[in-house]
């Protein structure tokens, strides 16, 4: 009997766990280690952050789900990986620390035959002084707890506006190297919708601030889309959405510090500015969670398994090279670690070989450009591919046949721009492939028959339907495995 240990239960880790539980869970042991007791459907935290959904609608307990899925669950955080074993261990193992209240702080060691690192990111609020809801002066929708706090403040602002007050809302990215602009992009439109629904939109100024070179970059080097039979760029698409709603925007910006009611930022041209606000939701930069690694003798080998940003190295080409020489072949396909092939990193936990958007720096040396997105559909696709390969290896396969290169996969994003069954809307965008492929598609880098965008009420219905479909699937309800990931 083999043991597969999965560190993390986000979109990617949970996808790998449920499929491995289904495919091999009765013959082999599948173990999930996650510091949180509940699974969170993160895309719908946007709606929690404007009061349109409650915590129970986006969360559920993991333990009962894994119990029926042939998966063991440890509520704990992973501390270190020992890929060569160590004292008292012939097999490789991981060290964990329980977060379960009755065992909090207690440590244990779990041996493994296969290890999947799906820890996701550390929300690195500390990278920008004053950023974040815990130690700083801005809100977040990255967790359901953060989204609830954001909504509480938003409702206070709305009540004050009903009494005649004017408010400034600043939403976007909180650092020069942020990713996940999409979450902030959705949130600003939902705040706009909430203000209109409350009848106070004219008393609110909405400002988008982002590290993108142009609106619509999203960390993908920009995108051209087919709309109504015409090819337009993402900049035109995004700017039109904001202009129609009276939203101002600031791009090529790195937030450098946040004080109470004041954001300090630097532009790509090297100039420094300040922006006053009453409410701000800024996405933080991501980093690895801080896992350490040790060889059999106990020597620290963290720098061999992980990139400097804390994300795990996989089968990608990390050779430093000019932007013009980067290639789609640089991107990982099977997500195994080159030094220890029984270790994989999936979702946000793997280290990208390079940004997709061109790296830009101000005259002061500040990098102001997005890092690659790896959330949502790509995370699930990668998790399932790795689960298939481990299943096949356990059944006697000698090579990894299932691949999930971001240069060979598409992604669909349904971004809410206001929740209402009759007046809501959403921007629906599909991209293929995620990483541009100018060899195959020399004009735009993507297949324009599969890369398109639309906005309307139908998109909102689709977004709402997908919320319930993915929650149903994640809970392993009947027929879950035939639904799309």
C-alpha positions as CSV (number, residue, x, y, z in Angstrom):
1,X,0.0,0.0,0.0
2,X,1.3,3.4,-1.0
3,X,0.6,6.7,0.8
4,X,-0.1,9.9,-1.1
5,X,0.1,13.1,1.0
6,X,-1.5,16.3,-0.3
7,X,-0.5,19.5,1.4
8,X,-3.4,21.9,1.0
9,X,-7.1,21.7,0.3
10,X,-7.8,24.6,-2.0
11,X,-9.1,24.3,-5.6
12,X,-6.1,22.4,-6.8
13,X,-5.4,20.2,-3.8
14,X,-9.1,19.3,-3.3
15,X,-9.4,18.4,-6.9
16,X,-6.4,16.0,-6.7
17,X,-7.7,14.6,-3.4
18,X,-11.2,13.8,-4.6
19,X,-10.1,12.1,-7.8
20,X,-7.3,10.1,-6.0
21,X,-9.8,9.1,-3.3
22,X,-12.2,7.8,-6.1
23,X,-9.5,6.1,-8.2
24,X,-7.1,4.6,-5.6
25,X,-8.5,5.4,-2.2
26,X,-9.6,1.8,-1.4
27,X,-6.2,0.3,-2.3
28,X,-3.9,3.0,-1.2
29,X,-3.9,5.7,1.5
30,X,-4.7,9.3,0.5
31,X,-4.0,11.9,3.1
32,X,-4.9,15.7,3.0
33,X,-3.2,18.1,5.4
34,X,-4.8,21.5,5.6
35,X,-4.7,24.2,8.3
36,X,-8.3,25.1,7.9
37,X,-11.3,22.9,8.8
38,X,-13.4,24.3,6.0
39,X,-13.2,24.4,2.2
40,X,-13.9,27.8,0.7
41,X,-15.1,28.5,-2.9
42,X,-12.9,31.6,-3.2
43,X,-14.4,33.1,-6.4
44,X,-17.7,33.7,-4.6
45,X,-16.0,35.6,-1.8
46,X,-16.6,38.6,-4.1
47,X,-20.3,38.3,-3.3
48,X,-19.7,37.9,0.4
49,X,-17.7,41.1,0.2
50,X,-20.8,43.0,-0.9
51,X,-23.3,41.2,1.3
52,X,-24.9,39.1,-1.4
53,X,-23.8,35.8,0.0
54,X,-23.1,34.6,3.5
55,X,-20.3,32.5,4.9
56,X,-22.3,29.2,4.8
57,X,-22.9,29.6,1.1
58,X,-19.2,29.6,0.2
59,X,-17.8,27.3,3.0
60,X,-18.3,23.7,4.1
61,X,-16.5,21.3,6.5
62,X,-13.9,19.2,4.9
63,X,-13.7,16.2,7.4
64,X,-17.1,14.7,6.6
65,X,-16.5,15.0,2.8
66,X,-13.1,13.3,3.0
67,X,-14.5,10.6,5.3
68,X,-16.8,9.4,2.5
69,X,-14.1,9.9,-0.1
70,X,-11.5,7.3,1.1
71,X,-9.3,10.3,2.2
72,X,-7.7,10.8,5.7
73,X,-7.8,14.5,6.9
74,X,-5.3,16.2,9.2
75,X,-6.2,19.7,10.2
76,X,-2.6,21.0,10.4
77,X,-0.1,23.1,8.6
78,X,2.9,21.6,6.8
79,X,6.3,22.8,8.2
80,X,9.0,20.9,6.3
81,X,9.6,18.3,3.7
82,X,12.3,15.5,4.2
83,X,12.5,14.0,0.7
84,X,15.3,11.5,1.6
85,X,13.9,10.4,5.0
86,X,15.8,11.0,8.1
87,X,16.4,9.7,11.7
88,X,13.8,7.1,12.4
89,X,12.4,7.2,8.8
90,X,13.4,5.1,5.9
91,X,10.8,6.8,3.7
92,X,10.5,10.5,2.9
93,X,8.2,12.4,5.3
94,X,6.7,15.7,6.1
95,X,6.6,17.5,9.4
96,X,3.2,19.0,10.3
97,X,1.8,21.1,13.2
98,X,-1.8,20.7,14.2
99,X,-4.2,23.6,14.1
100,X,-7.0,21.5,15.5
101,X,-8.0,23.3,18.7
102,X,-7.6,20.3,21.0
103,X,-4.1,19.5,19.6
104,X,-3.0,23.0,18.5
105,X,0.8,23.3,18.3
106,X,1.4,19.6,18.5
107,X,3.8,18.3,15.8
108,X,3.8,15.0,13.9
109,X,5.7,13.4,11.0
110,X,3.9,11.7,8.1
111,X,5.7,9.4,5.7
112,X,4.8,9.4,2.1
113,X,5.4,7.6,-1.2
114,X,4.0,10.5,-3.2
115,X,3.8,14.1,-2.1
116,X,1.6,16.8,-3.7
117,X,2.4,20.4,-2.6
118,X,-0.9,22.3,-3.0
119,X,-0.4,24.8,-0.2
120,X,-1.4,27.7,-2.3
121,X,0.0,31.2,-1.5
122,X,0.9,33.1,1.5
123,X,-1.1,36.4,1.4
124,X,2.0,38.6,1.6
125,X,0.4,41.8,3.1
126,X,3.7,42.6,4.8
127,X,5.3,43.3,1.4
128,X,3.6,46.7,1.5
129,X,3.6,48.6,4.8
130,X,0.0,49.3,6.0
131,X,-1.6,46.8,3.6
132,X,-4.3,44.3,4.7
133,X,-7.1,43.9,7.2
134,X,-5.0,42.5,10.1
135,X,-2.1,44.9,10.5
136,X,-3.0,47.6,7.9
137,X,-5.7,49.8,6.7
138,X,-7.2,48.1,3.6
139,X,-9.6,45.2,3.1
140,X,-9.3,41.9,1.2
141,X,-11.6,39.3,-0.3
142,X,-9.0,36.5,-0.4
143,X,-10.6,34.7,2.5
144,X,-14.2,34.6,3.6
145,X,-13.3,36.2,6.9
146,X,-11.7,39.1,5.0
147,X,-14.7,39.4,2.8
148,X,-17.1,39.6,5.7
149,X,-15.0,42.5,7.2
150,X,-15.0,44.3,3.9
151,X,-18.7,44.0,3.6
152,X,-19.3,45.3,7.1
153,X,-17.2,48.5,6.3
154,X,-18.9,48.8,2.9
155,X,-22.4,48.8,4.5
156,X,-21.2,51.4,7.0
157,X,-20.2,53.6,4.1
158,X,-23.5,53.1,2.3
159,X,-25.4,54.1,5.4
160,X,-23.3,57.2,5.8
161,X,-23.9,58.0,2.1
162,X,-27.6,57.7,2.6
163,X,-27.2,60.5,5.1
164,X,-25.5,62.7,2.6
165,X,-21.8,61.8,3.0
166,X,-19.5,61.3,0.0
167,X,-17.0,58.5,-0.1
168,X,-14.0,57.5,-2.2
169,X,-13.5,53.7,-2.9
170,X,-10.1,52.6,-4.1
171,X,-9.9,49.0,-5.3
172,X,-7.1,47.1,-7.1
173,X,-3.7,45.7,-6.4
174,X,-1.5,46.5,-3.4
175,X,2.0,46.0,-4.7
176,X,4.0,46.3,-7.9
177,X,4.2,42.6,-8.5
178,X,0.7,41.4,-7.6
179,X,-1.2,38.7,-9.5
180,X,-5.0,37.9,-9.4
181,X,-6.2,41.2,-10.7
182,X,-9.4,39.4,-11.7
183,X,-10.6,39.3,-8.1
184,X,-10.3,43.0,-7.6
185,X,-11.7,43.6,-11.1
186,X,-14.9,41.7,-10.1
187,X,-15.1,43.4,-6.8
188,X,-15.0,47.0,-8.0
189,X,-18.0,46.3,-10.3
190,X,-19.9,44.7,-7.5
191,X,-19.3,47.7,-5.3
192,X,-20.5,49.9,-8.1
193,X,-23.6,47.7,-8.4
194,X,-24.2,47.8,-4.6
195,X,-24.0,51.6,-4.5
196,X,-26.4,51.9,-7.4
197,X,-28.8,49.4,-5.8
198,X,-28.7,51.5,-2.6
199,X,-29.3,54.7,-4.6
200,X,-26.1,56.4,-3.5
201,X,-23.8,55.9,-6.5
202,X,-23.6,59.6,-7.2
203,X,-22.1,60.2,-3.8
204,X,-19.3,57.7,-4.4
205,X,-16.1,58.0,-6.4
206,X,-14.7,54.6,-7.5
207,X,-11.0,54.4,-8.5
208,X,-9.2,51.3,-9.9
209,X,-5.5,51.1,-9.2
210,X,-3.4,48.4,-10.7
211,X,0.2,47.3,-11.6
212,X,-1.0,46.4,-15.1
213,X,0.7,48.3,-18.0
214,X,-2.8,48.7,-19.5
215,X,-6.3,47.7,-18.3
216,X,-7.1,44.2,-19.3
217,X,-3.6,42.8,-19.0
218,X,-4.5,40.4,-16.1
219,X,-1.0,39.2,-15.9
220,X,-1.4,37.4,-19.3
221,X,0.5,39.9,-21.4
222,X,-2.8,41.4,-22.5
223,X,-5.3,39.7,-24.6
224,X,-7.2,40.2,-27.8
225,X,-10.8,38.9,-27.9
226,X,-13.4,38.3,-30.5
227,X,-16.6,40.2,-29.7
228,X,-19.6,40.7,-32.0
229,X,-17.5,39.4,-34.9
230,X,-14.6,41.9,-34.4
231,X,-11.2,41.4,-32.7
232,X,-10.6,44.0,-30.0
233,X,-7.9,44.2,-27.4
234,X,-8.5,43.7,-23.7
235,X,-7.6,47.3,-23.0
236,X,-10.6,48.5,-25.1
237,X,-12.9,46.0,-23.5
238,X,-11.9,46.8,-19.9
239,X,-11.8,50.6,-20.4
240,X,-15.3,50.5,-21.9
241,X,-16.6,48.7,-18.9
242,X,-15.2,51.2,-16.5
243,X,-16.1,54.3,-18.6
244,X,-19.7,53.1,-18.8
245,X,-19.9,52.9,-15.0
246,X,-18.0,56.1,-14.2
247,X,-15.0,54.3,-12.7
248,X,-11.7,56.1,-12.8
249,X,-8.5,54.1,-13.2
250,X,-4.8,54.3,-12.5
251,X,-2.5,51.8,-14.1
252,X,1.3,51.2,-14.1
253,X,1.1,51.8,-10.3
254,X,2.9,50.1,-7.4
255,X,1.3,50.8,-4.0
256,X,4.3,51.5,-1.7
257,X,2.6,52.3,1.6
258,X,-0.8,52.7,3.1
259,X,-1.6,55.0,5.9
260,X,-5.1,55.5,7.5
261,X,-7.1,57.0,4.6
262,X,-4.1,57.5,2.3
263,X,-2.4,55.4,-0.3
264,X,1.1,56.1,-1.5
265,X,2.1,54.8,-4.9
266,X,4.8,55.0,-7.5
267,X,4.1,55.1,-11.3
268,X,6.2,53.4,-13.9
269,X,7.6,56.8,-14.9
270,X,9.2,57.0,-11.5
271,X,6.9,59.7,-10.1
272,X,5.3,59.4,-6.6
273,X,1.7,60.2,-5.7
274,X,-0.9,60.0,-2.9
275,X,-4.5,59.0,-3.0
276,X,-7.0,59.6,-0.2
277,X,-9.7,57.0,0.4
278,X,-12.6,56.1,2.7
279,X,-12.7,52.4,1.7
280,X,-10.0,50.4,0.0
281,X,-9.8,46.7,-1.0
282,X,-6.3,45.9,-2.4
283,X,-5.2,42.4,-3.4
284,X,-1.8,41.5,-1.8
285,X,1.1,39.9,-3.6
286,X,1.5,36.2,-3.2
287,X,4.5,34.2,-1.9
288,X,5.2,30.6,-0.9
289,X,3.9,29.6,2.5
290,X,7.5,29.1,3.9
291,X,7.9,25.4,3.7
292,X,11.4,24.2,4.5
293,X,13.3,21.2,3.1
294,X,16.0,19.0,4.6
295,X,18.1,16.1,3.3
296,X,18.8,12.9,5.1
297,X,21.6,14.4,7.2
298,X,19.3,17.3,8.2
299,X,21.0,19.9,6.0
300,X,18.8,22.6,4.8
301,X,18.1,22.2,1.0
302,X,15.2,24.6,0.8
303,X,16.9,26.6,-2.0
304,X,17.1,23.4,-4.1
305,X,13.4,22.6,-4.0
306,X,12.0,26.1,-3.9
307,X,12.5,29.3,-5.9
308,X,13.4,32.5,-4.0
309,X,9.7,33.5,-3.8
310,X,9.0,30.3,-1.9
311,X,7.1,28.4,-4.7
312,X,8.3,24.9,-5.6
313,X,10.4,24.2,-8.6
314,X,8.9,21.7,-11.1
315,X,9.6,20.5,-14.6
316,X,10.0,24.0,-16.0
317,X,13.0,25.8,-17.6
318,X,14.1,28.3,-14.9
319,X,17.2,29.4,-16.9
320,X,17.4,33.2,-16.7
321,X,16.9,34.7,-20.2
322,X,15.7,37.9,-21.8
323,X,11.9,38.3,-22.2
324,X,12.2,38.0,-26.0
325,X,13.7,34.5,-25.6
326,X,11.0,33.0,-23.3
327,X,9.1,30.2,-24.9
328,X,6.0,28.2,-24.3
329,X,8.2,25.1,-23.9
330,X,9.6,26.8,-20.7
331,X,6.3,26.0,-18.9
332,X,5.9,22.8,-16.8
333,X,3.8,19.9,-18.2
334,X,3.7,17.3,-15.4
335,X,4.6,19.4,-12.3
336,X,7.0,17.0,-10.7
337,X,10.1,18.2,-8.9
338,X,13.3,17.5,-11.0
339,X,15.3,16.4,-8.0
340,X,12.6,14.2,-6.4
341,X,10.2,12.9,-9.0
342,X,7.7,11.6,-6.4
343,X,7.1,15.3,-5.3
344,X,4.6,17.5,-7.3
345,X,3.5,21.1,-6.9
346,X,0.2,22.2,-8.3
347,X,-2.0,25.3,-8.4
348,X,-0.4,28.4,-7.1
349,X,2.2,26.3,-5.2
350,X,4.4,25.8,-8.3
351,X,7.0,28.4,-9.4
352,X,6.3,29.8,-12.8
353,X,9.4,29.9,-15.0
354,X,8.8,33.6,-15.9
355,X,6.1,36.3,-16.1
356,X,3.7,36.3,-19.0
357,X,3.5,40.1,-19.0
358,X,6.7,41.8,-19.8
359,X,8.7,42.8,-16.8
360,X,8.7,46.6,-16.3
361,X,10.7,48.7,-13.9
362,X,10.5,52.3,-13.0
363,X,13.6,54.6,-13.2
364,X,13.9,53.9,-9.4
365,X,14.2,50.2,-10.0
366,X,10.7,49.2,-8.8
367,X,9.2,46.4,-10.7
368,X,5.7,47.3,-11.7
369,X,4.2,44.4,-13.7
370,X,1.8,41.5,-12.9
371,X,3.0,38.0,-12.1
372,X,1.3,35.1,-13.8
373,X,-2.2,34.0,-12.8
374,X,-2.6,30.3,-11.8
375,X,-6.0,30.2,-10.1
376,X,-9.4,28.8,-11.0
377,X,-9.6,26.6,-14.0
378,X,-5.8,26.1,-14.5
379,X,-5.4,25.0,-10.9
380,X,-8.2,22.4,-11.2
381,X,-6.8,21.1,-14.6
382,X,-3.3,20.8,-13.2
383,X,-4.6,19.0,-10.0
384,X,-6.5,16.5,-12.0
385,X,-3.6,15.8,-14.4
386,X,-1.2,15.1,-11.5
387,X,-3.8,12.8,-9.9
388,X,-4.1,10.8,-13.1
389,X,-0.3,10.4,-13.3
390,X,-0.1,9.2,-9.7
391,X,-3.0,6.8,-10.3
392,X,-1.2,5.4,-13.4
393,X,2.1,5.1,-11.6
394,X,0.4,3.1,-8.9
395,X,-1.0,0.8,-11.6
396,X,2.4,0.1,-13.1
397,X,3.0,3.0,-15.5
398,X,6.6,4.0,-16.1
399,X,6.1,7.5,-17.5
400,X,3.9,10.5,-17.0
401,X,1.5,10.6,-19.8
402,X,-0.9,13.3,-18.6
403,X,0.1,16.9,-19.1
404,X,-1.3,20.3,-18.2
405,X,0.9,23.0,-19.6
406,X,-0.6,26.5,-19.3
407,X,0.8,27.0,-22.8
408,X,-1.5,24.3,-24.1
409,X,-4.6,24.8,-22.0
410,X,-7.4,27.4,-22.2
411,X,-9.2,29.1,-19.4
412,X,-12.7,30.6,-19.0
413,X,-13.4,33.4,-16.6
414,X,-16.9,34.6,-15.7
415,X,-16.3,37.8,-13.8
416,X,-19.3,39.2,-12.0
417,X,-20.1,42.9,-12.6
418,X,-23.1,43.0,-10.3
419,X,-25.2,40.3,-8.6
420,X,-29.0,40.4,-9.3
421,X,-31.1,37.8,-11.1
422,X,-32.7,40.5,-13.3
423,X,-30.3,43.4,-13.3
424,X,-27.0,41.7,-12.7
425,X,-24.3,41.1,-15.3
426,X,-21.0,39.4,-15.8
427,X,-18.1,39.6,-18.2
428,X,-17.5,36.2,-19.8
429,X,-14.0,35.8,-21.2
430,X,-12.3,32.6,-22.6
431,X,-8.7,32.5,-23.5
432,X,-6.7,29.8,-25.4
433,X,-4.0,29.2,-24.5
434,X,-3.3,31.0,-21.2
435,X,0.4,31.5,-22.1
436,X,0.6,33.1,-25.6
437,X,1.8,30.8,-28.4
438,X,3.1,33.0,-31.2
439,X,4.5,30.0,-33.1
440,X,1.1,28.5,-33.6
441,X,-0.9,31.8,-33.6
442,X,1.6,34.4,-34.9
443,X,-0.8,37.4,-35.0
444,X,-2.2,37.5,-31.5
445,X,-0.6,34.5,-29.7
446,X,-4.0,32.9,-29.2
447,X,-6.7,31.0,-31.1
448,X,-9.2,33.8,-31.9
449,X,-11.9,31.2,-32.5
450,X,-11.6,30.2,-28.8
451,X,-10.7,33.6,-27.3
452,X,-13.7,35.8,-26.9
453,X,-15.6,38.0,-24.5
454,X,-19.1,39.1,-23.9
455,X,-21.0,40.9,-21.1
456,X,-24.6,40.7,-20.0
457,X,-27.2,39.2,-17.7
458,X,-26.8,35.8,-19.2
459,X,-23.2,35.8,-17.9
460,X,-24.5,36.5,-14.4
461,X,-26.8,33.5,-14.6
462,X,-23.9,31.4,-15.8
463,X,-21.7,32.7,-12.9
464,X,-24.5,31.9,-10.4
465,X,-25.1,28.5,-11.9
466,X,-21.4,27.7,-11.8
467,X,-21.2,28.7,-8.1
468,X,-23.7,26.0,-7.3
469,X,-22.3,23.4,-9.7
470,X,-18.8,23.7,-8.2
471,X,-20.0,23.6,-4.6
472,X,-22.1,20.5,-5.5
473,X,-19.0,18.9,-7.1
474,X,-16.7,19.8,-4.3
475,X,-19.1,18.2,-1.8
476,X,-18.9,15.0,-3.8
477,X,-22.6,14.9,-4.4
478,X,-24.0,12.1,-6.7
479,X,-22.5,12.3,-10.2
480,X,-19.7,14.8,-9.2
481,X,-17.0,13.2,-11.3
482,X,-18.9,13.7,-14.6
483,X,-19.2,17.4,-14.1
484,X,-16.5,19.7,-15.6
485,X,-13.7,20.9,-13.3
